[in-house]
Amino acid sequence: MFNKSSPFSKAPDPVVGRSPVKPAVQAPSVPAGAMAESAAVLSPGHDMARGESVAGKGGAATPTTGMDEGRPSRLIVGPDVKLKGAEILDCDTLVVEGRVEATMDSRVIRIAEAGAFHGKVGIDVAEIRGSFEGELTARQQLIIHSSGRVSGKIRYGRILIEEGGEVSGDVQPLSAAEKTRSTTEDKRPAEPRQLAAVSA
């Protein structure tokens, strides 16, 4: 009877020793203009120190840019991710582990063995372990690994095809004039060259 608390009594003190719950991903402070420059989706595995963005399965999503700190921006499309109908801009390196249907003009594209890209790409260096279908212009170098499959309209500065790698379609080297222009359209047909497989 005397141990009953009154209906207006103070709430019991919280249990001592508990630590506050911290969120898995904290949003970085990004200037308003930087979001439009280069936005990418992050997952809890995002490595802010390396300037990487990961578009993965599950987790919280937070936009960020890698160029804010002077580091190149990088977008990783995870194995179970499908990115469709996008135009990828201001991305230094795109790593494709899932499926991407997009257009892109950048520096580097890397397609993993299980990755697939369909679309139009203007790139400095392309490294293909998976499959690419569409229009690909590799201004400097195109590397097709033994598991790589490339088809469509292909233009390249230099090409390396490992034994087992497959290339089909309209495949031609860039002429010296085309290497300096930013456009990917051909003004004159290039001489056909015979390609040889290189063993690993």
LUMMIFI-595193 format. One line per field, with one value per residue: residue number from 1; residue in one letter; x, y, z of N, C-alpha, C, O in turn. Coordinates in nm, 3 decimals, always signed. Example, Ala and Ser with C-alpha at 12.3 -4.5 7.8 and 13.67 -1.06 7.14 Angstrom:
2
k	1  2
r	A  S
n_u	+1.319  +1.285
n_v	-0.569  -0.225
n_w	+0.780  +0.708
ca_u	+1.230  +1.367
ca_v	-0.450  -0.106
ca_w	+0.780  +0.714
c_u	+1.320  +1.290
c_v	-0.330  +0.003
c_w	+0.780  +0.787
o_u	+1.424  +1.341
o_v	-0.332  +0.114
o_w	+0.846  +0.804
END
This chain:
200
k	1  2  3  4  5  6  7  8  9  10  11  12  13  14  15  16  17  18  19  20  21  22  23  24  25  26  27  28  29  30  31  32  33  34  35  36  37  38  39  40  41  42  43  44  45  46  47  48  49  50  51  52  53  54  55  56  57  58  59  60  61  62  63  64  65  66  67  68  69  70  71  72  73  74  75  76  77  78  79  80  81  82  83  84  85  86  87  88  89  90  91  92  93  94  95  96  97  98  99  100  101  102  103  104  105  106  107  108  109  110  111  112  113  114  115  116  117  118  119  120  121  122  123  124  125  126  127  128  129  130  131  132  133  134  135  136  137  138  139  140  141  142  143  144  145  146  147  148  149  150  151  152  153  154  155  156  157  158  159  160  161  162  163  164  165  166  167  168  169  170  171  172  173  174  175  176  177  178  179  180  181  182  183  184  185  186  187  188  189  190  191  192  193  194  195  196  197  198  199  200
r	M  F  N  K  S  S  P  F  S  K  A  P  D  P  V  V  G  R  S  P  V  K  P  A  V  Q  A  P  S  V  P  A  G  A  M  A  E  S  A  A  V  L  S  P  G  H  D  M  A  R  G  E  S  V  A  G  K  G  G  A  A  T  P  T  T  G  M  D  E  G  R  P  S  R  L  I  V  G  P  D  V  K  L  K  G  A  E  I  L  D  C  D  T  L  V  V  E  G  R  V  E  A  T  M  D  S  R  V  I  R  I  A  E  A  G  A  F  H  G  K  V  G  I  D  V  A  E  I  R  G  S  F  E  G  E  L  T  A  R  Q  Q  L  I  I  H  S  S  G  R  V  S  G  K  I  R  Y  G  R  I  L  I  E  E  G  G  E  V  S  G  D  V  Q  P  L  S  A  A  E  K  T  R  S  T  T  E  D  K  R  P  A  E  P  R  Q  L  A  A  V  S  A
n_u	+0.081  +0.198  +0.407  +0.325  +0.341  +0.269  +0.027  +0.139  +0.409  +0.767  +0.931  +1.104  +1.463  +1.683  +1.836  +2.163  +2.467  +2.395  +2.464  +2.411  +2.225  +2.385  +2.358  +2.390  +2.493  +2.612  +2.505  +2.705  +2.817  +2.721  +2.767  +2.498  +2.510  +2.690  +2.562  +2.411  +2.617  +2.756  +2.604  +2.560  +2.459  +2.478  +2.578  +2.578  +2.840  +3.001  +3.299  +3.420  +3.674  +3.810  +3.664  +3.460  +3.154  +2.882  +2.635  +2.431  +2.272  +2.002  +2.016  +2.091  +2.043  +2.244  +2.329  +2.641  +2.962  +3.271  +3.449  +3.461  +3.667  +3.889  +3.948  +3.908  +3.578  +3.379  +3.167  +3.003  +2.818  +2.638  +2.625  +2.353  +2.207  +2.014  +2.042  +1.871  +1.803  +1.957  +2.168  +2.493  +2.692  +2.982  +3.134  +3.418  +3.514  +3.338  +3.219  +3.087  +2.900  +2.655  +2.364  +2.348  +2.182  +2.248  +2.374  +2.700  +2.978  +3.299  +3.594  +3.691  +3.567  +3.476  +3.381  +3.264  +3.298  +3.041  +2.893  +2.695  +2.658  +2.459  +2.426  +2.539  +2.869  +3.129  +3.457  +3.775  +3.936  +3.843  +3.762  +3.679  +3.526  +3.290  +2.986  +2.928  +2.708  +2.626  +2.715  +3.046  +3.313  +3.639  +3.868  +4.141  +4.225  +4.107  +4.032  +3.976  +3.897  +3.944  +3.692  +3.527  +3.272  +3.195  +2.985  +2.854  +2.883  +3.206  +3.478  +3.821  +4.131  +4.368  +4.379  +4.332  +4.290  +4.225  +4.291  +4.006  +3.833  +3.560  +3.464  +3.232  +3.057  +3.063  +3.375  +3.636  +3.949  +4.021  +4.089  +4.370  +4.274  +4.018  +4.074  +4.144  +3.917  +3.607  +3.374  +3.198  +3.123  +3.182  +3.365  +3.490  +3.546  +3.753  +4.056  +4.022  +4.152  +4.335  +4.265  +4.434  +4.439  +4.550  +4.733  +4.689
n_v	-0.118  +0.127  +0.126  +0.175  +0.351  +0.688  +0.814  +1.035  +1.027  +1.052  +0.927  +0.613  +0.597  +0.566  +0.255  +0.209  +0.182  +0.105  +0.171  +0.434  +0.370  +0.353  +0.479  +0.273  +0.386  +0.706  +1.019  +1.204  +1.545  +1.730  +1.977  +2.165  +2.201  +2.005  +1.762  +1.741  +1.723  +1.466  +1.204  +0.915  +0.590  +0.459  +0.183  +0.012  -0.082  +0.112  +0.286  +0.560  +0.673  +0.586  +0.698  +0.565  +0.456  +0.249  +0.066  -0.134  -0.435  -0.387  -0.202  +0.137  +0.435  +0.688  +0.988  +1.084  +1.233  +1.173  +1.349  +1.575  +1.571  +1.572  +1.324  +1.060  +0.982  +0.691  +0.435  +0.151  -0.109  -0.340  -0.710  -0.806  -0.602  -0.403  -0.158  +0.063  +0.251  +0.480  +0.774  +0.800  +1.023  +1.227  +1.032  +0.874  +0.606  +0.316  +0.025  -0.275  -0.520  -0.622  -0.574  -0.337  -0.092  +0.165  +0.496  +0.631  +0.844  +0.855  +0.781  +0.513  +0.182  -0.114  -0.436  -0.695  -1.058  -1.171  -0.957  -0.736  -0.514  -0.299  -0.079  +0.254  +0.359  +0.587  +0.588  +0.594  +0.370  +0.036  -0.255  -0.577  -0.846  -0.970  -0.935  -0.722  -0.530  -0.337  -0.002  +0.073  +0.279  +0.278  +0.491  +0.483  +0.213  -0.120  -0.398  -0.734  -0.996  -1.356  -1.455  -1.266  -1.115  -0.937  -0.742  -0.567  -0.228  -0.154  +0.045  +0.124  +0.231  +0.085  -0.272  -0.566  -0.901  -1.173  -1.527  -1.706  -1.497  -1.317  -1.137  -0.965  -0.828  -0.491  -0.414  -0.196  -0.016  +0.304  +0.589  +0.813  +1.075  +1.044  +0.974  +1.212  +1.367  +1.434  +1.314  +1.008  +0.919  +0.775  +0.914  +0.827  +0.507  +0.274  +0.087  -0.264  -0.478  -0.766  -0.957  -1.102  -1.368  -1.357  -1.550  -1.617
n_w	+0.000  +0.075  -0.102  -0.357  -0.663  -0.741  -0.976  -1.095  -1.074  -1.118  -1.412  -1.423  -1.384  -1.669  -1.772  -1.669  -1.852  -2.104  -2.443  -2.679  -2.981  -3.289  -3.621  -3.919  -4.153  -4.199  -4.315  -4.532  -4.525  -4.791  -5.033  -5.182  -5.467  -5.542  -5.532  -5.766  -5.944  -5.921  -5.828  -5.631  -5.520  -5.194  -4.990  -4.669  -4.678  -4.784  -4.857  -4.741  -4.718  -4.941  -5.142  -5.275  -5.422  -5.365  -5.521  -5.393  -5.264  -5.053  -4.734  -4.620  -4.815  -4.945  -5.100  -5.251  -5.336  -5.499  -5.598  -5.444  -5.259  -5.415  -5.509  -5.751  -5.870  -5.816  -5.915  -5.813  -5.931  -5.779  -5.753  -5.753  -5.858  -6.082  -6.318  -6.506  -6.801  -6.756  -6.763  -6.723  -6.561  -6.491  -6.361  -6.271  -6.271  -6.356  -6.219  -6.306  -6.173  -6.172  -6.370  -6.628  -6.815  -7.006  -7.100  -7.134  -7.077  -6.999  -6.801  -6.723  -6.755  -6.598  -6.638  -6.456  -6.431  -6.397  -6.468  -6.680  -6.950  -7.139  -7.397  -7.483  -7.492  -7.434  -7.371  -7.199  -7.115  -7.137  -6.966  -6.998  -6.853  -6.833  -7.008  -7.289  -7.479  -7.753  -7.838  -7.833  -7.762  -7.712  -7.635  -7.569  -7.478  -7.516  -7.335  -7.343  -7.155  -7.100  -7.032  -7.135  -7.340  -7.619  -7.818  -8.104  -8.219  -8.229  -8.140  -8.109  -7.953  -7.885  -7.870  -7.674  -7.663  -7.472  -7.492  -7.565  -7.520  -7.670  -7.961  -8.156  -8.441  -8.572  -8.579  -8.543  -8.562  -8.412  -8.608  -8.629  -8.636  -8.530  -8.267  -8.146  -8.162  -7.991  -8.063  -8.144  -8.387  -8.706  -8.972  -9.198  -9.342  -9.169  -9.235  -9.255  -9.001  -8.909  -8.625  -8.350  -8.115  -7.776  -7.557  -7.208
ca_u	+0.000  +0.285  +0.506  +0.266  +0.382  +0.154  +0.012  +0.214  +0.548  +0.873  +0.962  +1.225  +1.587  +1.720  +1.935  +2.299  +2.550  +2.354  +2.518  +2.311  +2.232  +2.441  +2.312  +2.489  +2.555  +2.582  +2.505  +2.810  +2.767  +2.750  +2.709  +2.381  +2.548  +2.771  +2.474  +2.375  +2.737  +2.789  +2.534  +2.568  +2.390  +2.571  +2.528  +2.656  +2.978  +3.066  +3.427  +3.434  +3.815  +3.855  +3.582  +3.383  +3.011  +2.838  +2.492  +2.422  +2.144  +1.962  +2.092  +2.048  +2.092  +2.287  +2.407  +2.773  +3.050  +3.410  +3.530  +3.467  +3.794  +3.995  +3.966  +3.817  +3.453  +3.370  +3.035  +3.002  +2.683  +2.653  +2.586  +2.208  +2.149  +1.985  +2.032  +1.814  +1.759  +2.033  +2.280  +2.591  +2.775  +3.078  +3.180  +3.551  +3.522  +3.216  +3.242  +2.958  +2.891  +2.516  +2.320  +2.332  +2.139  +2.271  +2.474  +2.805  +3.102  +3.380  +3.732  +3.715  +3.457  +3.519  +3.266  +3.303  +3.261  +2.896  +2.832  +2.648  +2.629  +2.393  +2.407  +2.638  +2.975  +3.250  +3.540  +3.919  +3.980  +3.736  +3.813  +3.559  +3.531  +3.153  +2.935  +2.893  +2.634  +2.589  +2.815  +3.158  +3.430  +3.749  +3.960  +4.280  +4.249  +3.999  +4.086  +3.871  +3.953  +3.901  +3.549  +3.458  +3.193  +3.164  +2.919  +2.796  +2.972  +3.320  +3.590  +3.923  +4.265  +4.445  +4.293  +4.395  +4.189  +4.281  +4.240  +3.873  +3.750  +3.485  +3.426  +3.153  +2.993  +3.142  +3.492  +3.737  +4.034  +4.002  +4.197  +4.437  +4.185  +3.906  +4.122  +4.149  +3.782  +3.524  +3.260  +3.222  +3.073  +3.286  +3.355  +3.537  +3.571  +3.892  +4.098  +4.004  +4.275  +4.315  +4.287  +4.491  +4.415  +4.670  +4.712  +4.714
ca_v	+0.000  +0.243  +0.113  +0.206  +0.480  +0.772  +0.826  +1.151  +1.017  +1.066  +0.802  +0.552  +0.633  +0.466  +0.157  +0.257  +0.083  +0.092  +0.276  +0.472  +0.298  +0.437  +0.435  +0.199  +0.478  +0.845  +1.101  +1.305  +1.678  +1.754  +2.103  +2.144  +2.190  +1.885  +1.647  +1.733  +1.688  +1.324  +1.137  +0.769  +0.526  +0.392  +0.081  +0.018  -0.117  +0.223  +0.325  +0.703  +0.707  +0.557  +0.771  +0.471  +0.448  +0.114  +0.049  -0.275  -0.490  -0.352  -0.099  +0.275  +0.500  +0.824  +1.039  +1.139  +1.253  +1.146  +1.458  +1.681  +1.565  +1.563  +1.184  +1.023  +0.920  +0.551  +0.377  +0.005  -0.165  -0.471  -0.830  -0.826  -0.472  -0.373  -0.015  +0.070  +0.381  +0.589  +0.838  +0.810  +1.142  +1.265  +0.913  +0.841  +0.461  +0.239  -0.118  -0.341  -0.658  -0.658  -0.546  -0.194  -0.045  +0.308  +0.562  +0.678  +0.899  +0.865  +0.737  +0.370  +0.091  -0.251  -0.525  -0.819  -1.180  -1.189  -0.830  -0.717  -0.375  -0.282  +0.064  +0.329  +0.402  +0.653  +0.562  +0.587  +0.232  -0.060  -0.386  -0.659  -0.986  -1.016  -0.914  -0.588  -0.528  -0.200  +0.080  +0.094  +0.349  +0.280  +0.585  +0.442  +0.070  -0.216  -0.526  -0.836  -1.113  -1.485  -1.474  -1.149  -1.124  -0.801  -0.741  -0.440  -0.137  -0.141  +0.126  +0.117  +0.282  -0.040  -0.382  -0.687  -1.005  -1.297  -1.648  -1.737  -1.377  -1.312  -1.007  -0.979  -0.704  -0.396  -0.388  -0.121  +0.074  +0.448  +0.653  +0.917  +1.192  +1.012  +0.970  +1.348  +1.424  +1.382  +1.242  +0.866  +0.885  +0.754  +0.999  +0.746  +0.370  +0.239  -0.036  -0.379  -0.540  -0.900  -0.963  -1.228  -1.397  -1.360  -1.644  -1.556
ca_w	+0.000  +0.077  -0.207  -0.487  -0.718  -0.773  -1.120  -1.144  -1.031  -1.218  -1.482  -1.369  -1.452  -1.769  -1.728  -1.692  -1.919  -2.244  -2.530  -2.779  -3.108  -3.395  -3.753  -3.997  -4.248  -4.170  -4.436  -4.535  -4.561  -4.932  -5.080  -5.267  -5.607  -5.566  -5.550  -5.906  -6.019  -5.925  -5.720  -5.636  -5.409  -5.105  -4.900  -4.547  -4.704  -4.854  -4.801  -4.764  -4.730  -5.077  -5.237  -5.355  -5.404  -5.394  -5.538  -5.356  -5.221  -4.917  -4.665  -4.635  -4.938  -4.922  -5.212  -5.220  -5.450  -5.471  -5.650  -5.345  -5.188  -5.512  -5.550  -5.859  -5.829  -5.857  -5.892  -5.823  -5.940  -5.716  -5.828  -5.763  -5.892  -6.222  -6.341  -6.641  -6.852  -6.694  -6.830  -6.616  -6.583  -6.387  -6.290  -6.322  -6.294  -6.334  -6.203  -6.326  -6.126  -6.199  -6.507  -6.653  -6.946  -6.991  -7.183  -7.045  -7.132  -6.880  -6.816  -6.711  -6.724  -6.570  -6.629  -6.390  -6.503  -6.391  -6.504  -6.817  -6.985  -7.268  -7.422  -7.561  -7.402  -7.480  -7.254  -7.226  -7.098  -7.108  -6.927  -7.004  -6.811  -6.850  -7.144  -7.334  -7.605  -7.790  -7.906  -7.741  -7.813  -7.615  -7.697  -7.547  -7.478  -7.492  -7.288  -7.333  -7.087  -7.155  -7.008  -7.189  -7.463  -7.665  -7.949  -8.144  -8.292  -8.140  -8.187  -8.005  -7.980  -7.883  -7.826  -7.624  -7.644  -7.420  -7.554  -7.512  -7.529  -7.795  -8.015  -8.279  -8.485  -8.650  -8.496  -8.618  -8.482  -8.431  -8.683  -8.548  -8.628  -8.442  -8.129  -8.092  -8.158  -7.884  -8.119  -8.169  -8.520  -8.806  -9.089  -9.310  -9.294  -9.141  -9.299  -9.167  -8.953  -8.856  -8.482  -8.305  -7.974  -7.694  -7.446  -7.078
c_u	+0.086  +0.386  +0.450  +0.314  +0.257  +0.144  +0.091  +0.362  +0.643  +0.900  +1.091  +1.347  +1.622  +1.830  +2.073  +2.378  +2.510  +2.417  +2.412  +2.334  +2.282  +2.389  +2.426  +2.563  +2.516  +2.594  +2.619  +2.750  +2.815  +2.689  +2.597  +2.417  +2.623  +2.683  +2.437  +2.495  +2.757  +2.724  +2.543  +2.498  +2.491  +2.501  +2.612  +2.803  +3.057  +3.194  +3.452  +3.581  +3.866  +3.772  +3.501  +3.236  +2.969  +2.687  +2.468  +2.284  +2.117  +2.040  +2.035  +2.109  +2.125  +2.365  +2.540  +2.849  +3.192  +3.499  +3.544  +3.604  +3.910  +4.024  +3.870  +3.691  +3.444  +3.232  +3.044  +2.857  +2.695  +2.594  +2.435  +2.135  +2.130  +1.963  +1.990  +1.776  +1.833  +2.133  +2.380  +2.689  +2.871  +3.122  +3.313  +3.561  +3.387  +3.255  +3.106  +2.970  +2.751  +2.483  +2.296  +2.288  +2.147  +2.358  +2.575  +2.921  +3.191  +3.522  +3.746  +3.584  +3.519  +3.394  +3.315  +3.249  +3.110  +2.822  +2.793  +2.615  +2.568  +2.373  +2.518  +2.740  +3.087  +3.344  +3.688  +3.967  +3.860  +3.800  +3.691  +3.589  +3.394  +3.107  +2.901  +2.821  +2.594  +2.699  +2.923  +3.272  +3.531  +3.860  +4.107  +4.297  +4.122  +4.063  +3.969  +3.937  +3.891  +3.752  +3.465  +3.389  +3.152  +3.100  +2.859  +2.893  +3.087  +3.430  +3.692  +4.052  +4.362  +4.353  +4.378  +4.283  +4.259  +4.220  +4.109  +3.779  +3.684  +3.448  +3.347  +3.087  +3.085  +3.259  +3.599  +3.822  +3.996  +4.117  +4.257  +4.348  +4.070  +3.948  +4.121  +4.012  +3.702  +3.405  +3.295  +3.173  +3.189  +3.260  +3.400  +3.565  +3.720  +3.926  +4.075  +4.140  +4.242  +4.351  +4.343  +4.463  +4.548  +4.644  +4.755  +4.834
c_v	+0.125  +0.241  +0.143  +0.342  +0.559  +0.786  +0.943  +1.144  +1.025  +0.929  +0.744  +0.592  +0.525  +0.374  +0.208  +0.145  +0.059  +0.204  +0.311  +0.395  +0.395  +0.387  +0.367  +0.290  +0.619  +0.925  +1.202  +1.441  +1.709  +1.887  +2.076  +2.126  +2.062  +1.763  +1.632  +1.690  +1.539  +1.254  +0.987  +0.714  +0.450  +0.280  +0.086  -0.016  -0.007  +0.263  +0.472  +0.741  +0.685  +0.629  +0.681  +0.481  +0.309  +0.114  -0.099  -0.313  -0.448  -0.235  +0.040  +0.336  +0.644  +0.873  +1.094  +1.167  +1.222  +1.262  +1.572  +1.687  +1.551  +1.420  +1.153  +0.956  +0.780  +0.500  +0.227  -0.040  -0.310  -0.586  -0.848  -0.698  -0.460  -0.223  +0.004  +0.213  +0.499  +0.649  +0.867  +0.922  +1.161  +1.147  +0.873  +0.694  +0.397  +0.092  -0.186  -0.487  -0.712  -0.633  -0.396  -0.173  +0.106  +0.363  +0.624  +0.735  +0.930  +0.820  +0.585  +0.296  -0.047  -0.335  -0.657  -0.939  -1.202  -1.062  -0.823  -0.569  -0.373  -0.133  +0.124  +0.388  +0.469  +0.655  +0.567  +0.442  +0.145  -0.195  -0.477  -0.803  -1.050  -0.993  -0.766  -0.602  -0.384  -0.131  +0.118  +0.164  +0.357  +0.364  +0.544  +0.291  -0.008  -0.349  -0.622  -0.961  -1.241  -1.512  -1.363  -1.176  -0.983  -0.810  -0.603  -0.360  -0.102  -0.060  +0.130  +0.184  +0.167  -0.147  -0.499  -0.787  -1.130  -1.415  -1.686  -1.617  -1.369  -1.169  -1.031  -0.846  -0.621  -0.350  -0.321  -0.037  +0.219  +0.500  +0.761  +1.040  +1.166  +1.007  +1.108  +1.413  +1.361  +1.302  +1.097  +0.824  +0.871  +0.846  +0.923  +0.605  +0.346  +0.108  -0.153  -0.437  -0.676  -0.898  -1.099  -1.245  -1.404  -1.456  -1.579  -1.609
c_w	+0.000  -0.037  -0.346  -0.534  -0.752  -0.924  -1.178  -1.105  -1.150  -1.281  -1.425  -1.452  -1.554  -1.715  -1.766  -1.760  -2.063  -2.324  -2.633  -2.909  -3.214  -3.528  -3.829  -4.094  -4.209  -4.297  -4.429  -4.568  -4.701  -4.971  -5.179  -5.413  -5.639  -5.589  -5.696  -5.990  -6.032  -5.808  -5.740  -5.514  -5.327  -5.030  -4.775  -4.569  -4.773  -4.782  -4.834  -4.784  -4.871  -5.181  -5.327  -5.322  -5.444  -5.408  -5.514  -5.313  -5.078  -4.861  -4.690  -4.761  -4.907  -5.042  -5.165  -5.348  -5.407  -5.513  -5.550  -5.278  -5.285  -5.556  -5.663  -5.806  -5.888  -5.819  -5.914  -5.824  -5.896  -5.795  -5.847  -5.803  -6.042  -6.233  -6.485  -6.676  -6.796  -6.790  -6.720  -6.649  -6.466  -6.301  -6.351  -6.359  -6.263  -6.328  -6.208  -6.281  -6.149  -6.345  -6.520  -6.796  -6.939  -7.103  -7.089  -7.125  -7.013  -6.907  -6.820  -6.686  -6.705  -6.554  -6.573  -6.466  -6.505  -6.434  -6.651  -6.837  -7.124  -7.287  -7.504  -7.464  -7.480  -7.361  -7.293  -7.223  -7.063  -7.080  -6.910  -6.963  -6.829  -6.993  -7.167  -7.466  -7.633  -7.865  -7.806  -7.814  -7.700  -7.676  -7.682  -7.561  -7.446  -7.455  -7.271  -7.275  -7.142  -7.135  -7.070  -7.322  -7.501  -7.802  -7.975  -8.228  -8.198  -8.209  -8.073  -8.050  -7.990  -7.830  -7.780  -7.597  -7.594  -7.492  -7.486  -7.515  -7.665  -7.832  -8.143  -8.312  -8.571  -8.564  -8.579  -8.524  -8.509  -8.514  -8.593  -8.532  -8.532  -8.296  -8.067  -8.083  -8.044  -7.935  -8.146  -8.307  -8.617  -8.925  -9.214  -9.258  -9.274  -9.212  -9.204  -9.128  -8.896  -8.708  -8.446  -8.157  -7.901  -7.579  -7.316  -7.010
o_u	+0.052  +0.446  +0.524  +0.325  +0.154  +0.245  +0.109  +0.431  +0.604  +0.894  +1.179  +1.338  +1.595  +1.905  +2.098  +2.358  +2.586  +2.422  +2.331  +2.447  +2.229  +2.376  +2.543  +2.684  +2.398  +2.684  +2.629  +2.646  +2.935  +2.571  +2.600  +2.357  +2.619  +2.725  +2.432  +2.478  +2.774  +2.782  +2.534  +2.480  +2.580  +2.380  +2.712  +2.885  +3.169  +3.196  +3.499  +3.610  +3.955  +3.806  +3.475  +3.198  +3.014  +2.617  +2.484  +2.190  +2.200  +2.122  +1.943  +2.214  +2.043  +2.461  +2.552  +2.805  +3.228  +3.612  +3.632  +3.652  +4.021  +4.116  +3.762  +3.697  +3.495  +3.186  +3.088  +2.782  +2.754  +2.521  +2.393  +2.014  +2.216  +1.876  +2.063  +1.723  +1.778  +2.177  +2.355  +2.758  +2.844  +3.144  +3.319  +3.611  +3.329  +3.317  +3.019  +3.040  +2.729  +2.562  +2.231  +2.347  +2.064  +2.407  +2.542  +2.957  +3.161  +3.567  +3.808  +3.500  +3.602  +3.311  +3.398  +3.166  +3.056  +2.698  +2.849  +2.551  +2.619  +2.310  +2.583  +2.705  +3.135  +3.313  +3.721  +4.032  +3.786  +3.881  +3.610  +3.667  +3.383  +3.178  +2.853  +2.864  +2.534  +2.768  +2.897  +3.321  +3.512  +3.937  +4.187  +4.373  +4.042  +4.140  +3.876  +4.022  +3.798  +3.692  +3.342  +3.440  +3.082  +3.152  +2.819  +2.976  +3.069  +3.471  +3.655  +4.079  +4.431  +4.259  +4.482  +4.192  +4.344  +4.110  +4.102  +3.657  +3.742  +3.407  +3.390  +3.064  +3.175  +3.244  +3.649  +3.774  +3.945  +4.232  +4.198  +4.346  +4.028  +3.866  +4.099  +3.993  +3.728  +3.342  +3.412  +3.180  +3.285  +3.147  +3.352  +3.604  +3.803  +3.837  +4.105  +4.231  +4.134  +4.454  +4.304  +4.463  +4.647  +4.543  +4.847  +4.867
o_v	+0.221  +0.344  +0.136  +0.436  +0.503  +0.772  +0.950  +1.246  +1.008  +0.826  +0.820  +0.617  +0.407  +0.411  +0.245  +0.027  -0.002  +0.318  +0.226  +0.361  +0.505  +0.267  +0.397  +0.273  +0.647  +0.902  +1.277  +1.449  +1.713  +1.910  +1.977  +2.040  +2.015  +1.670  +1.519  +1.629  +1.489  +1.245  +0.938  +0.785  +0.384  +0.284  +0.159  +0.018  -0.030  +0.272  +0.504  +0.834  +0.756  +0.624  +0.714  +0.511  +0.257  +0.158  -0.180  -0.234  -0.472  -0.174  +0.057  +0.292  +0.716  +0.808  +1.143  +1.127  +1.243  +1.272  +1.657  +1.795  +1.521  +1.399  +1.212  +0.880  +0.755  +0.519  +0.181  -0.013  -0.392  -0.564  -0.902  -0.687  -0.500  -0.167  -0.034  +0.286  +0.608  +0.585  +0.950  +0.918  +1.115  +1.163  +0.840  +0.660  +0.421  +0.040  -0.158  -0.567  -0.833  -0.666  -0.335  -0.228  +0.170  +0.289  +0.664  +0.681  +1.020  +0.821  +0.532  +0.340  -0.091  -0.308  -0.724  -0.924  -1.247  -1.061  -0.892  -0.507  -0.438  -0.067  +0.056  +0.456  +0.416  +0.718  +0.547  +0.396  +0.176  -0.244  -0.458  -0.872  -1.172  -1.026  -0.696  -0.676  -0.318  -0.193  +0.186  +0.114  +0.432  +0.316  +0.568  +0.245  +0.031  -0.405  -0.596  -1.023  -1.236  -1.583  -1.366  -1.250  -0.916  -0.876  -0.533  -0.417  -0.030  -0.091  +0.138  +0.193  +0.151  -0.119  -0.529  -0.760  -1.186  -1.405  -1.697  -1.635  -1.409  -1.090  -1.109  -0.762  -0.675  -0.258  -0.379  +0.009  +0.252  +0.461  +0.796  +1.102  +1.256  +1.035  +1.121  +1.506  +1.247  +1.229  +1.066  +0.706  +0.947  +0.855  +0.952  +0.588  +0.393  +0.030  -0.143  -0.444  -0.697  -0.844  -1.200  -1.148  -1.451  -1.443  -1.497  -1.565
o_w	-0.069  -0.067  -0.444  -0.456  -0.789  -0.993  -1.300  -1.104  -1.265  -1.212  -1.383  -1.572  -1.531  -1.625  -1.880  -1.730  -2.138  -2.279  -2.670  -2.943  -3.229  -3.549  -3.806  -4.114  -4.187  -4.378  -4.332  -4.633  -4.728  -4.945  -5.252  -5.478  -5.752  -5.658  -5.746  -6.096  -6.143  -5.700  -5.853  -5.416  -5.381  -5.010  -4.773  -4.484  -4.816  -4.659  -4.943  -4.860  -4.916  -5.299  -5.442  -5.209  -5.546  -5.316  -5.606  -5.323  -4.990  -4.931  -4.770  -4.807  -4.850  -5.083  -5.053  -5.456  -5.291  -5.467  -5.566  -5.244  -5.241  -5.635  -5.670  -5.709  -5.998  -5.707  -6.019  -5.730  -5.965  -5.892  -5.949  -5.782  -6.121  -6.166  -6.577  -6.592  -6.788  -6.886  -6.632  -6.751  -6.355  -6.181  -6.469  -6.466  -6.157  -6.421  -6.125  -6.343  -6.145  -6.434  -6.435  -6.889  -6.873  -7.188  -6.977  -7.230  -6.934  -7.022  -6.913  -6.607  -6.784  -6.466  -6.634  -6.555  -6.606  -6.436  -6.736  -6.752  -7.215  -7.204  -7.583  -7.368  -7.580  -7.260  -7.410  -7.317  -6.970  -7.158  -6.819  -7.028  -6.841  -7.087  -7.078  -7.555  -7.548  -7.946  -7.707  -7.915  -7.604  -7.759  -7.772  -7.646  -7.361  -7.533  -7.196  -7.339  -7.222  -7.215  -7.059  -7.406  -7.424  -7.891  -7.883  -8.300  -8.100  -8.321  -7.956  -8.170  -8.090  -7.756  -7.839  -7.519  -7.663  -7.547  -7.363  -7.514  -7.766  -7.747  -8.228  -8.224  -8.636  -8.484  -8.675  -8.420  -8.616  -8.493  -8.491  -8.426  -8.459  -8.209  -7.946  -8.005  -8.005  -7.859  -8.171  -8.341  -8.610  -8.974  -9.324  -9.142  -9.352  -9.246  -9.085  -9.210  -8.840  -8.670  -8.504  -8.081  -7.956  -7.510  -7.313  -6.900
END
